[in-house]
Amino acid sequence: MLDLKTILDDPENIRRRLAGRGYDLDLAQLTRLNEERKGLQQRAEELRSARNKASDEIGRAKKEGREAAGLIVEMKKVGDGIAVLEDQIRGLEEQLRAVLLVIPNLPHESVPPGRSSEDNVEVRRWGEPPRFPFEAEPHWEIGRRLGILDFDRAAKIVGARFTVSFGAGARLERALINFMLDIHTGQGGYAEVLPPFLANEDSLLGTGNLPKFAQDLFKLEGHKWYLVPTAEVPLTNLFRDEILEGSSLPRRFAAYTPCFRSEAGSYGKDIRGLVRQHQFNKVELMVFSLPELSFQELERMTAGAEEVLKRLGLPYRVVSLCSADLGFASAKTYDLELWMPERKKFMEISSCSNCTDFQARRANIRFRREPKAKPEFLHTLNGSGVAVGRTVAAILECYQQADGSVLVPEALRPYLDGLERIR
């Protein structure tokens, strides 16, 4: 959430920066609501001052033995007026918050301008796309043929866009989760967390999923709980409404969770196989940072996600998202994209984002630089480290062999009891 004072102190700059990401800021509405609130607050202060004077006068009258009943009645009327004004002020503050909650974060100055994903900027590449002396298959056909992925039985159990993994397919997912967690908690220095897979409304408000993206969530009937769309939600809210010691930052966490998304905005997109599933596994990275170090942490987080793909030998590229393609809460995002032979193009496998103080304001997460210093909002960062299902898809496609088998990347073999090939 953006700071209202920041918006009103420099409105044209804020409007210009938000326009770069396709958002039209209604300054007139914010200004009107704020002026109405200020007017009511001023009137309430005047009434409080009058009530204090009346209270003093009542005290003197009683001390001097004079009649004070009239003053008491008058003071009660003033008190009732203050209560009415306070209710009106709360109503305006709720309206202001409702407006602020749907305004996206400001793009960082280093974010490339653009109007769509076509304007994203490639930063670097690693690895060479594989070349096959045979007709390569898509991962969903490989998985079916090997008996490790079954989309039809999943559809029978629950519906479309789910998968049942069997045998080596199930083991491969489990191996990847452990492999990723070991990298991030070992070399990366992230503390492992196993959070709840459900979250309440306050948690989803804190990350920016609510109220704007309610259609993308799965809500439990009869409860105010939602299935988590990503571990970013529970991890961000670990410290909601808390004040941390500045000396403890950065705090880095890694968590595995299943993720649940309705993918409401995926109409017309390629949803075959393990892409855009309603349920998928992911290892998530989360950092709580000092504001001045958060962009260094973004580079570090991105490098950590890249390390997973390098060790698996999967060709990828890193792109910096343009202003129009940024996620709602992000000030800057790097996407990692894997090469998918069937598509003959790159596919996103990870997004690493610096949300600056946007989520911290929504979730009220602050820190103190010194024990008695004024609390400040910290910066939050999150990134996929990485999405497991899409990694499975890339392994099946990039490591497929002419005899129909699939080689297991060497880095994963210790997690699969030395298995070298899926037949």
ChimeraX attribute file (.defattr): number of C-alpha atoms within 10 A of each C-alpha:
attribute: neighborCount
match mode: 1-to-1
recipient: residues
	/A:1	25
	/A:2	19
	/A:3	11
	/A:4	15
	/A:5	10
	/A:6	10
	/A:7	17
	/A:8	14
	/A:9	10
	/A:10	10
	/A:11	16
	/A:12	13
	/A:13	11
	/A:14	17
	/A:15	17
	/A:16	15
	/A:17	21
	/A:18	20
	/A:19	15
	/A:20	18
	/A:21	23
	/A:22	16
	/A:23	14
	/A:24	13
	/A:25	20
	/A:26	11
	/A:27	15
	/A:28	9
	/A:29	13
	/A:30	18
	/A:31	16
	/A:32	12
	/A:33	18
	/A:34	19
	/A:35	13
	/A:36	14
	/A:37	21
	/A:38	14
	/A:39	13
	/A:40	18
	/A:41	17
	/A:42	12
	/A:43	15
	/A:44	21
	/A:45	14
	/A:46	13
	/A:47	18
	/A:48	17
	/A:49	12
	/A:50	15
	/A:51	21
	/A:52	13
	/A:53	13
	/A:54	18
	/A:55	15
	/A:56	11
	/A:57	15
	/A:58	20
	/A:59	14
	/A:60	13
	/A:61	15
	/A:62	11
	/A:63	9
	/A:64	9
	/A:65	9
	/A:66	11
	/A:67	11
	/A:68	16
	/A:69	11
	/A:70	9
	/A:71	16
	/A:72	16
	/A:73	11
	/A:74	14
	/A:75	21
	/A:76	12
	/A:77	13
	/A:78	18
	/A:79	17
	/A:80	12
	/A:81	15
	/A:82	21
	/A:83	13
	/A:84	12
	/A:85	19
	/A:86	16
	/A:87	11
	/A:88	16
	/A:89	20
	/A:90	12
	/A:91	13
	/A:92	19
	/A:93	15
	/A:94	12
	/A:95	16
	/A:96	19
	/A:97	15
	/A:98	12
	/A:99	16
	/A:100	16
	/A:101	18
	/A:102	17
	/A:103	19
	/A:104	23
	/A:105	24
	/A:106	26
	/A:107	25
	/A:108	17
	/A:109	11
	/A:110	11
	/A:111	19
	/A:112	17
	/A:113	19
	/A:114	18
	/A:115	14
	/A:116	15
	/A:117	14
	/A:118	11
	/A:119	16
	/A:120	22
	/A:121	17
	/A:122	14
	/A:123	11
	/A:124	11
	/A:125	14
	/A:126	15
	/A:127	13
	/A:128	11
	/A:129	17
	/A:130	14
	/A:131	9
	/A:132	13
	/A:133	7
	/A:134	9
	/A:135	8
	/A:136	17
	/A:137	17
	/A:138	20
	/A:139	25
	/A:140	20
	/A:141	15
	/A:142	20
	/A:143	23
	/A:144	14
	/A:145	14
	/A:146	19
	/A:147	15
	/A:148	21
	/A:149	25
	/A:150	21
	/A:151	21
	/A:152	15
	/A:153	14
	/A:154	16
	/A:155	14
	/A:156	10
	/A:157	12
	/A:158	10
	/A:159	13
	/A:160	14
	/A:161	19
	/A:162	22
	/A:163	24
	/A:164	15
	/A:165	19
	/A:166	15
	/A:167	12
	/A:168	19
	/A:169	20
	/A:170	13
	/A:171	15
	/A:172	24
	/A:173	18
	/A:174	15
	/A:175	19
	/A:176	26
	/A:177	22
	/A:178	14
	/A:179	18
	/A:180	26
	/A:181	25
	/A:182	16
	/A:183	18
	/A:184	26
	/A:185	16
	/A:186	12
	/A:187	10
	/A:188	20
	/A:189	15
	/A:190	20
	/A:191	16
	/A:192	17
	/A:193	16
	/A:194	12
	/A:195	15
	/A:196	13
	/A:197	19
	/A:198	18
	/A:199	20
	/A:200	16
	/A:201	14
	/A:202	16
	/A:203	25
	/A:204	26
	/A:205	20
	/A:206	24
	/A:207	25
	/A:208	26
	/A:209	20
	/A:210	18
	/A:211	13
	/A:212	14
	/A:213	14
	/A:214	14
	/A:215	15
	/A:216	17
	/A:217	20
	/A:218	17
	/A:219	18
	/A:220	11
	/A:221	8
	/A:222	6
	/A:223	8
	/A:224	12
	/A:225	18
	/A:226	20
	/A:227	18
	/A:228	24
	/A:229	25
	/A:230	23
	/A:231	29
	/A:232	24
	/A:233	25
	/A:234	26
	/A:235	26
	/A:236	24
	/A:237	22
	/A:238	13
	/A:239	16
	/A:240	20
	/A:241	14
	/A:242	13
	/A:243	16
	/A:244	20
	/A:245	14
	/A:246	18
	/A:247	12
	/A:248	13
	/A:249	16
	/A:250	18
	/A:251	15
	/A:252	22
	/A:253	21
	/A:254	28
	/A:255	27
	/A:256	25
	/A:257	22
	/A:258	17
	/A:259	19
	/A:260	20
	/A:261	18
	/A:262	17
	/A:263	14
	/A:264	12
	/A:265	9
	/A:266	10
	/A:267	8
	/A:268	6
	/A:269	9
	/A:270	10
	/A:271	13
	/A:272	13
	/A:273	21
	/A:274	23
	/A:275	18
	/A:276	19
	/A:277	21
	/A:278	21
	/A:279	17
	/A:280	21
	/A:281	21
	/A:282	26
	/A:283	26
	/A:284	27
	/A:285	30
	/A:286	26
	/A:287	25
	/A:288	27
	/A:289	27
	/A:290	25
	/A:291	15
	/A:292	11
	/A:293	12
	/A:294	22
	/A:295	20
	/A:296	11
	/A:297	21
	/A:298	24
	/A:299	14
	/A:300	14
	/A:301	27
	/A:302	24
	/A:303	15
	/A:304	22
	/A:305	26
	/A:306	22
	/A:307	18
	/A:308	21
	/A:309	22
	/A:310	14
	/A:311	14
	/A:312	18
	/A:313	18
	/A:314	23
	/A:315	20
	/A:316	24
	/A:317	19
	/A:318	22
	/A:319	19
	/A:320	24
	/A:321	26
	/A:322	25
	/A:323	31
	/A:324	23
	/A:325	20
	/A:326	24
	/A:327	19
	/A:328	19
	/A:329	22
	/A:330	26
	/A:331	23
	/A:332	27
	/A:333	28
	/A:334	26
	/A:335	23
	/A:336	26
	/A:337	21
	/A:338	25
	/A:339	23
	/A:340	25
	/A:341	20
	/A:342	14
	/A:343	10
	/A:344	9
	/A:345	11
	/A:346	16
	/A:347	18
	/A:348	18
	/A:349	23
	/A:350	24
	/A:351	23
	/A:352	28
	/A:353	28
	/A:354	27
	/A:355	28
	/A:356	28
	/A:357	29
	/A:358	27
	/A:359	27
	/A:360	25
	/A:361	21
	/A:362	22
	/A:363	25
	/A:364	19
	/A:365	26
	/A:366	24
	/A:367	24
	/A:368	18
	/A:369	16
	/A:370	11
	/A:371	11
	/A:372	7
	/A:373	9
	/A:374	10
	/A:375	17
	/A:376	20
	/A:377	22
	/A:378	27
	/A:379	26
	/A:380	28
	/A:381	28
	/A:382	28
	/A:383	28
	/A:384	27
	/A:385	32
	/A:386	28
	/A:387	24
	/A:388	25
	/A:389	23
	/A:390	25
	/A:391	22
	/A:392	18
	/A:393	20
	/A:394	24
	/A:395	21
	/A:396	26
	/A:397	24
	/A:398	26
	/A:399	17
	/A:400	23
	/A:401	17
	/A:402	11
	/A:403	8
	/A:404	14
	/A:405	16
	/A:406	21
	/A:407	18
	/A:408	20
	/A:409	16
	/A:410	14
	/A:411	15
	/A:412	19
	/A:413	16
	/A:414	12
	/A:415	17
	/A:416	16
	/A:417	8
	/A:418	11
	/A:419	15
	/A:420	15
	/A:421	15
	/A:422	17
	/A:423	13
